[in-house]
């Protein structure tokens, strides 16, 4: 299982990398415009990989739904392995080092960002962005919350009827309790991305 990704070159020698993972039923085109929004000066090489699974109702997916907070284990582990392999190869190819990599995503993509950035045995990135998402609980998957943790930007809609805002609040509490610096914003929106928070993240980006 290998991933397809769209890449956006840096304006010059890359100072790092920004990798964004799309939500359920979307593809690598969906968050591609956010690369420029987060990094308008193109200091970083950007990439948006496509989830490896094709599931109803269409589009690409990172895992089958197993309940909010608990992705279906078999599909999650398969995608986690594929995404880890792709990400490690991408970072090595760019020669930037994980301490210069920011991982982010929306919904399912945020779940994958948490997993790839905080999973047991994974290298620590420079930062994490999680939009309308949750930290996954999956049998056989372990988080590593030992310090130092990367800074995390969390955005969530208070009206989100897909992944309730309590999941964003729960992630914030867990990460802050483990010593992470968390930039947290709630917006009176549904399951969507707040344009104001995008601008805030652009100023916050830790690379």
HELIX and SHEET records of a PDB file:
HELIX    1   1 UNK A   32  UNK A   38  1                                   7    
HELIX    2   2 UNK A   73  UNK A   94  1                                  22    
HELIX    3   3 UNK A   98  UNK A  100  5                                   3    
HELIX    4   4 UNK A  108  UNK A  118  1                                  11    
HELIX    5   5 UNK A  165  UNK A  177  1                                  13    
HELIX    6   6 UNK A  195  UNK A  204  1                                  10    
SHEET    1   A 7 UNK A   5  UNK A   8  0                                        
SHEET    2   A 7 UNK A  45  UNK A  49 -1                                        
SHEET    3   A 7 UNK A  17  UNK A  21  1                                        
SHEET    4   A 7 UNK A 101  UNK A 106  1                                        
SHEET    5   A 7 UNK A 127  UNK A 131  1                                        
SHEET    6   A 7 UNK A 151  UNK A 157  1                                        
SHEET    7   A 7 UNK A 182  UNK A 187  1                                        
SHEET    1   B 2 UNK A  53  UNK A  54  0                                        
SHEET    2   B 2 UNK A  60  UNK A  61 -1                                        
END                                                                             
